[in-house]
Amino acid sequence: MWVMTDHAGLRMADDDLLPPPDWGRSRTAATGTRAALAFAAVAALLVLGRVWVAPGLDARSLDAWTTVFVAICVQALPFLVFGVALSAAITAFVPPSFWNRVLPRRPGAAVPVAGAMGAVLPGCECASVPVAGGLMARGVAPAAALTFLLAAPAINPIVIVATAVAFPGSPEMVVGRFAASLVVAVLAGWAWLLFGKGEWIKIPSRPHADGTGRWESFRQAMRHDIMHAGGFLVVGGIAAATINVVVPEEWVNGVAGIPWLSVLVLAVLAVLMSICSEADAFVAASLSQFSPTARLAFLVVGPMVDLKLIALQTGFFGRRFAVRFIPLTFVLAVGVSAITGEVLL
């Protein structure tokens, strides 16, 4: 029997370091109890919904809710899987020294470089969250990783081409979206670098695979993230579908003629609709009753702040992070969009 000394100087035998004999059984029982309680809660909600909510819904509202929910999840899932796979690949195959070579040593200089990297990586906002988490887990400064998180879904080649197709003959809209989105991402990264605190953000942990190969490490990391992020995607999809059905269309149309209010309304609408960044340009182009500046705000805010992202960021980085970073991003996106629209559009 060997002994070790803890931080307080006390000597403990190795038997004292082992879990009690019934630890595994107790943990399994506790997990089973939580699962049973969760199932009972879901069943109760379904029963209450059937008795109280269902009679007040007509078939068209229910069909619209189902359509929006399924569309959001189906549209986002491939990009989420892509982002999770990329994040797992970063964890398993990219050595930490790579990021030290690519990004400047000073975090302040690394922020704009990380923003520029978002211009070359196709992917939507659902993909950017697990990728940013993988970067942080690999030692990248949170400010740089967050800049990449905001820039990648907003200025990547697929989004820029889609915007050009949706707004033919309006290159200023394409330039405005690229410039405003990149500026917002860099400003948000610098703001977090200056004012953010380490205890506000939870760096995602990666499953350890000591003694295993890189492919096994990739598999474990991907399974970890897809189970974690998938649940929050569903939560965000449910919220977005509910908002899309509840908010009256007439209310939106009524404020289109007020310049400052139309910008704010379309910014909020972008958050609530939670449209994938590869498709939002076509929705913005259809909102012809709004000014170009308001539609630009829709395009800049949507890929950076929406219900899916709020749920995903909360799940990955913690609630203390989300309640600070999301309002910061929204304010910057609206302000920069308004200024850019006045200059270019």
Contacts in CASP RR format, 6 or more apart in sequence:
PFRMAT RR
TARGET T0000
AUTHOR 0000-0000-0000
METHOD contacts of the structure
MODEL  1
MWVMTDHAGLRMADDDLLPPPDWGRSRTAATGTRAALAFAAVAALLVLGR
VWVAPGLDARSLDAWTTVFVAICVQALPFLVFGVALSAAITAFVPPSFWN
RVLPRRPGAAVPVAGAMGAVLPGCECASVPVAGGLMARGVAPAAALTFLL
AAPAINPIVIVATAVAFPGSPEMVVGRFAASLVVAVLAGWAWLLFGKGEW
IKIPSRPHADGTGRWESFRQAMRHDIMHAGGFLVVGGIAAATINVVVPEE
WVNGVAGIPWLSVLVLAVLAVLMSICSEADAFVAASLSQFSPTARLAFLV
VGPMVDLKLIALQTGFFGRRFAVRFIPLTFVLAVGVSAITGEVLL
1 13 0 8 1.000
1 14 0 8 1.000
1 15 0 8 1.000
2 13 0 8 1.000
2 14 0 8 1.000
3 11 0 8 1.000
3 12 0 8 1.000
3 13 0 8 1.000
3 14 0 8 1.000
4 11 0 8 1.000
4 12 0 8 1.000
4 14 0 8 1.000
4 17 0 8 1.000
5 11 0 8 1.000
5 12 0 8 1.000
6 12 0 8 1.000
61 245 0 8 1.000
64 244 0 8 1.000
64 245 0 8 1.000
65 241 0 8 1.000
65 242 0 8 1.000
65 244 0 8 1.000
65 245 0 8 1.000
66 241 0 8 1.000
68 240 0 8 1.000
68 241 0 8 1.000
68 244 0 8 1.000
68 245 0 8 1.000
69 237 0 8 1.000
69 238 0 8 1.000
69 240 0 8 1.000
69 241 0 8 1.000
72 236 0 8 1.000
72 237 0 8 1.000
72 240 0 8 1.000
72 241 0 8 1.000
72 274 0 8 1.000
72 275 0 8 1.000
72 276 0 8 1.000
72 308 0 8 1.000
73 233 0 8 1.000
73 234 0 8 1.000
73 237 0 8 1.000
75 275 0 8 1.000
75 276 0 8 1.000
75 279 0 8 1.000
76 124 0 8 1.000
76 126 0 8 1.000
76 233 0 8 1.000
76 276 0 8 1.000
76 308 0 8 1.000
77 126 0 8 1.000
77 233 0 8 1.000
79 123 0 8 1.000
79 124 0 8 1.000
79 126 0 8 1.000
79 127 0 8 1.000
79 276 0 8 1.000
79 278 0 8 1.000
80 126 0 8 1.000
80 127 0 8 1.000
80 130 0 8 1.000
80 226 0 8 1.000
80 229 0 8 1.000
80 230 0 8 1.000
80 233 0 8 1.000
81 226 0 8 1.000
82 123 0 8 1.000
82 127 0 8 1.000
83 123 0 8 1.000
83 126 0 8 1.000
83 127 0 8 1.000
83 128 0 8 1.000
83 130 0 8 1.000
83 131 0 8 1.000
84 127 0 8 1.000
84 130 0 8 1.000
84 222 0 8 1.000
84 225 0 8 1.000
84 226 0 8 1.000
84 229 0 8 1.000
85 222 0 8 1.000
86 127 0 8 1.000
86 130 0 8 1.000
86 131 0 8 1.000
87 130 0 8 1.000
87 131 0 8 1.000
87 133 0 8 1.000
87 134 0 8 1.000
87 221 0 8 1.000
87 222 0 8 1.000
87 225 0 8 1.000
88 218 0 8 1.000
88 219 0 8 1.000
88 221 0 8 1.000
88 222 0 8 1.000
88 225 0 8 1.000
89 218 0 8 1.000
90 131 0 8 1.000
90 134 0 8 1.000
90 135 0 8 1.000
90 138 0 8 1.000
91 134 0 8 1.000
91 137 0 8 1.000
91 138 0 8 1.000
91 206 0 8 1.000
91 217 0 8 1.000
91 218 0 8 1.000
91 221 0 8 1.000
92 214 0 8 1.000
92 215 0 8 1.000
92 217 0 8 1.000
92 218 0 8 1.000
92 221 0 8 1.000
93 214 0 8 1.000
93 218 0 8 1.000
94 138 0 8 1.000
96 138 0 8 1.000
96 139 0 8 1.000
99 135 0 8 1.000
99 138 0 8 1.000
99 139 0 8 1.000
99 140 0 8 1.000
102 113 0 8 1.000
102 117 0 8 1.000
103 110 0 8 1.000
103 113 0 8 1.000
103 114 0 8 1.000
103 140 0 8 1.000
103 141 0 8 1.000
103 144 0 8 1.000
104 110 0 8 1.000
104 113 0 8 1.000
107 141 0 8 1.000
107 143 0 8 1.000
107 144 0 8 1.000
107 193 0 8 1.000
108 143 0 8 1.000
108 190 0 8 1.000
108 193 0 8 1.000
110 140 0 8 1.000
110 141 0 8 1.000
110 143 0 8 1.000
110 144 0 8 1.000
111 143 0 8 1.000
111 144 0 8 1.000
111 147 0 8 1.000
111 186 0 8 1.000
111 189 0 8 1.000
111 190 0 8 1.000
111 193 0 8 1.000
112 147 0 8 1.000
112 186 0 8 1.000
113 144 0 8 1.000
114 140 0 8 1.000
114 144 0 8 1.000
114 145 0 8 1.000
114 147 0 8 1.000
114 148 0 8 1.000
114 151 0 8 1.000
115 147 0 8 1.000
115 148 0 8 1.000
115 150 0 8 1.000
115 151 0 8 1.000
115 152 0 8 1.000
115 155 0 8 1.000
115 182 0 8 1.000
115 185 0 8 1.000
115 186 0 8 1.000
116 151 0 8 1.000
116 182 0 8 1.000
117 148 0 8 1.000
117 151 0 8 1.000
117 152 0 8 1.000
118 148 0 8 1.000
118 151 0 8 1.000
118 152 0 8 1.000
118 155 0 8 1.000
118 156 0 8 1.000
119 151 0 8 1.000
119 155 0 8 1.000
119 156 0 8 1.000
119 157 0 8 1.000
119 178 0 8 1.000
119 182 0 8 1.000
120 156 0 8 1.000
120 157 0 8 1.000
121 131 0 8 1.000
121 152 0 8 1.000
121 156 0 8 1.000
122 156 0 8 1.000
122 157 0 8 1.000
122 158 0 8 1.000
123 152 0 8 1.000
123 153 0 8 1.000
123 156 0 8 1.000
123 158 0 8 1.000
123 277 0 8 1.000
123 278 0 8 1.000
124 153 0 8 1.000
124 276 0 8 1.000
124 277 0 8 1.000
124 278 0 8 1.000
124 303 0 8 1.000
125 153 0 8 1.000
125 276 0 8 1.000
125 277 0 8 1.000
125 302 0 8 1.000
125 303 0 8 1.000
125 304 0 8 1.000
125 306 0 8 1.000
125 308 0 8 1.000
125 309 0 8 1.000
126 229 0 8 1.000
126 233 0 8 1.000
126 276 0 8 1.000
126 308 0 8 1.000
126 309 0 8 1.000
126 312 0 8 1.000
127 152 0 8 1.000
127 153 0 8 1.000
128 148 0 8 1.000
128 149 0 8 1.000
128 150 0 8 1.000
128 152 0 8 1.000
128 153 0 8 1.000
129 149 0 8 1.000
129 229 0 8 1.000
129 309 0 8 1.000
129 312 0 8 1.000
129 313 0 8 1.000
129 316 0 8 1.000
130 225 0 8 1.000
130 229 0 8 1.000
130 316 0 8 1.000
131 148 0 8 1.000
131 149 0 8 1.000
131 152 0 8 1.000
132 145 0 8 1.000
132 146 0 8 1.000
132 148 0 8 1.000
132 149 0 8 1.000
132 316 0 8 1.000
133 145 0 8 1.000
133 203 0 8 1.000
133 204 0 8 1.000
133 316 0 8 1.000
133 317 0 8 1.000
134 145 0 8 1.000
134 204 0 8 1.000
134 206 0 8 1.000
135 144 0 8 1.000
135 145 0 8 1.000
135 148 0 8 1.000
136 142 0 8 1.000
136 145 0 8 1.000
136 203 0 8 1.000
136 204 0 8 1.000
137 203 0 8 1.000
137 204 0 8 1.000
137 205 0 8 1.000
137 206 0 8 1.000
141 193 0 8 1.000
142 192 0 8 1.000
142 198 0 8 1.000
142 201 0 8 1.000
142 203 0 8 1.000
143 189 0 8 1.000
143 190 0 8 1.000
143 192 0 8 1.000
143 193 0 8 1.000
144 189 0 8 1.000
146 188 0 8 1.000
146 189 0 8 1.000
146 192 0 8 1.000
146 325 0 8 1.000
147 185 0 8 1.000
147 186 0 8 1.000
147 188 0 8 1.000
147 189 0 8 1.000
148 185 0 8 1.000
150 181 0 8 1.000
150 184 0 8 1.000
150 185 0 8 1.000
150 188 0 8 1.000
150 189 0 8 1.000
150 303 0 8 1.000
150 304 0 8 1.000
150 329 0 8 1.000
151 181 0 8 1.000
151 182 0 8 1.000
151 185 0 8 1.000
151 186 0 8 1.000
153 159 0 8 1.000
153 277 0 8 1.000
153 303 0 8 1.000
153 304 0 8 1.000
154 177 0 8 1.000
154 181 0 8 1.000
154 182 0 8 1.000
154 184 0 8 1.000
154 185 0 8 1.000
154 277 0 8 1.000
154 300 0 8 1.000
154 303 0 8 1.000
154 304 0 8 1.000
155 177 0 8 1.000
155 178 0 8 1.000
155 181 0 8 1.000
155 182 0 8 1.000
155 185 0 8 1.000
158 278 0 8 1.000
159 177 0 8 1.000
159 277 0 8 1.000
159 278 0 8 1.000
159 281 0 8 1.000
159 303 0 8 1.000
160 174 0 8 1.000
160 177 0 8 1.000
160 178 0 8 1.000
162 278 0 8 1.000
162 279 0 8 1.000
162 281 0 8 1.000
162 282 0 8 1.000
163 173 0 8 1.000
163 174 0 8 1.000
163 177 0 8 1.000
163 281 0 8 1.000
163 299 0 8 1.000
164 171 0 8 1.000
164 174 0 8 1.000
165 281 0 8 1.000
166 281 0 8 1.000
166 282 0 8 1.000
166 284 0 8 1.000
166 285 0 8 1.000
167 173 0 8 1.000
167 174 0 8 1.000
167 281 0 8 1.000
167 285 0 8 1.000
170 292 0 8 1.000
172 344 0 8 1.000
172 345 0 8 1.000
173 292 0 8 1.000
173 295 0 8 1.000
173 296 0 8 1.000
173 299 0 8 1.000
173 345 0 8 1.000
175 344 0 8 1.000
176 296 0 8 1.000
176 340 0 8 1.000
176 341 0 8 1.000
176 344 0 8 1.000
176 345 0 8 1.000
177 281 0 8 1.000
177 296 0 8 1.000
177 299 0 8 1.000
177 300 0 8 1.000
179 340 0 8 1.000
179 344 0 8 1.000
180 296 0 8 1.000
180 300 0 8 1.000
180 333 0 8 1.000
180 336 0 8 1.000
180 337 0 8 1.000
180 340 0 8 1.000
180 341 0 8 1.000
181 299 0 8 1.000
181 300 0 8 1.000
181 303 0 8 1.000
181 304 0 8 1.000
183 336 0 8 1.000
183 340 0 8 1.000
184 300 0 8 1.000
184 304 0 8 1.000
184 329 0 8 1.000
184 332 0 8 1.000
184 333 0 8 1.000
184 336 0 8 1.000
185 304 0 8 1.000
187 332 0 8 1.000
187 336 0 8 1.000
188 325 0 8 1.000
188 328 0 8 1.000
188 329 0 8 1.000
188 332 0 8 1.000
191 328 0 8 1.000
191 332 0 8 1.000
192 325 0 8 1.000
192 328 0 8 1.000
196 324 0 8 1.000
199 320 0 8 1.000
200 320 0 8 1.000
200 321 0 8 1.000
200 324 0 8 1.000
201 317 0 8 1.000
201 318 0 8 1.000
201 320 0 8 1.000
201 321 0 8 1.000
202 316 0 8 1.000
202 317 0 8 1.000
202 318 0 8 1.000
202 320 0 8 1.000
202 321 0 8 1.000
203 317 0 8 1.000
204 316 0 8 1.000
204 317 0 8 1.000
206 221 0 8 1.000
206 224 0 8 1.000
207 217 0 8 1.000
207 220 0 8 1.000
207 221 0 8 1.000
207 224 0 8 1.000
209 216 0 8 1.000
209 217 0 8 1.000
209 220 0 8 1.000
212 220 0 8 1.000
228 315 0 8 1.000
228 316 0 8 1.000
229 312 0 8 1.000
229 316 0 8 1.000
232 308 0 8 1.000
232 311 0 8 1.000
232 312 0 8 1.000
232 314 0 8 1.000
232 315 0 8 1.000
232 316 0 8 1.000
233 308 0 8 1.000
233 311 0 8 1.000
233 312 0 8 1.000
235 311 0 8 1.000
236 274 0 8 1.000
236 307 0 8 1.000
236 308 0 8 1.000
236 310 0 8 1.000
236 311 0 8 1.000
237 274 0 8 1.000
237 307 0 8 1.000
237 308 0 8 1.000
239 274 0 8 1.000
239 307 0 8 1.000
239 311 0 8 1.000
240 272 0 8 1.000
240 273 0 8 1.000
240 274 0 8 1.000
240 306 0 8 1.000
240 307 0 8 1.000
240 308 0 8 1.000
243 272 0 8 1.000
243 273 0 8 1.000
243 307 0 8 1.000
244 272 0 8 1.000
244 273 0 8 1.000
247 269 0 8 1.000
247 272 0 8 1.000
252 265 0 8 1.000
252 269 0 8 1.000
253 289 0 8 1.000
255 261 0 8 1.000
255 262 0 8 1.000
255 265 0 8 1.000
256 262 0 8 1.000
256 265 0 8 1.000
256 289 0 8 1.000
256 290 0 8 1.000
256 294 0 8 1.000
257 289 0 8 1.000
257 290 0 8 1.000
257 291 0 8 1.000
259 291 0 8 1.000
259 293 0 8 1.000
259 294 0 8 1.000
262 290 0 8 1.000
262 291 0 8 1.000
262 294 0 8 1.000
263 291 0 8 1.000
263 293 0 8 1.000
263 294 0 8 1.000
263 297 0 8 1.000
263 334 0 8 1.000
263 337 0 8 1.000
263 338 0 8 1.000
264 297 0 8 1.000
264 334 0 8 1.000
265 294 0 8 1.000
266 284 0 8 1.000
266 287 0 8 1.000
266 290 0 8 1.000
266 294 0 8 1.000
266 295 0 8 1.000
266 297 0 8 1.000
266 298 0 8 1.000
266 301 0 8 1.000
267 297 0 8 1.000
267 298 0 8 1.000
267 301 0 8 1.000
267 330 0 8 1.000
267 333 0 8 1.000
267 334 0 8 1.000
267 337 0 8 1.000
269 298 0 8 1.000
270 280 0 8 1.000
270 297 0 8 1.000
270 298 0 8 1.000
270 299 0 8 1.000
270 301 0 8 1.000
270 302 0 8 1.000
270 305 0 8 1.000
270 306 0 8 1.000
271 301 0 8 1.000
271 302 0 8 1.000
271 305 0 8 1.000
271 306 0 8 1.000
271 307 0 8 1.000
271 310 0 8 1.000
271 330 0 8 1.000
272 306 0 8 1.000
272 307 0 8 1.000
273 283 0 8 1.000
273 306 0 8 1.000
274 302 0 8 1.000
274 306 0 8 1.000
274 307 0 8 1.000
274 308 0 8 1.000
274 309 0 8 1.000
275 283 0 8 1.000
275 302 0 8 1.000
275 306 0 8 1.000
277 302 0 8 1.000
277 303 0 8 1.000
280 298 0 8 1.000
280 299 0 8 1.000
280 302 0 8 1.000
280 303 0 8 1.000
281 299 0 8 1.000
283 298 0 8 1.000
284 295 0 8 1.000
284 298 0 8 1.000
284 299 0 8 1.000
285 295 0 8 1.000
287 294 0 8 1.000
287 295 0 8 1.000
287 298 0 8 1.000
290 298 0 8 1.000
291 345 0 8 1.000
292 341 0 8 1.000
292 345 0 8 1.000
293 337 0 8 1.000
293 338 0 8 1.000
293 341 0 8 1.000
293 342 0 8 1.000
293 345 0 8 1.000
296 337 0 8 1.000
296 340 0 8 1.000
296 341 0 8 1.000
296 345 0 8 1.000
297 333 0 8 1.000
297 334 0 8 1.000
297 337 0 8 1.000
297 338 0 8 1.000
300 333 0 8 1.000
300 336 0 8 1.000
300 337 0 8 1.000
301 330 0 8 1.000
301 333 0 8 1.000
301 334 0 8 1.000
301 337 0 8 1.000
302 333 0 8 1.000
304 329 0 8 1.000
304 330 0 8 1.000
304 333 0 8 1.000
305 326 0 8 1.000
305 329 0 8 1.000
305 330 0 8 1.000
305 333 0 8 1.000
309 326 0 8 1.000
310 322 0 8 1.000
310 326 0 8 1.000
313 321 0 8 1.000
313 322 0 8 1.000
313 325 0 8 1.000
313 326 0 8 1.000
314 321 0 8 1.000
314 322 0 8 1.000
315 322 0 8 1.000
317 325 0 8 1.000
END
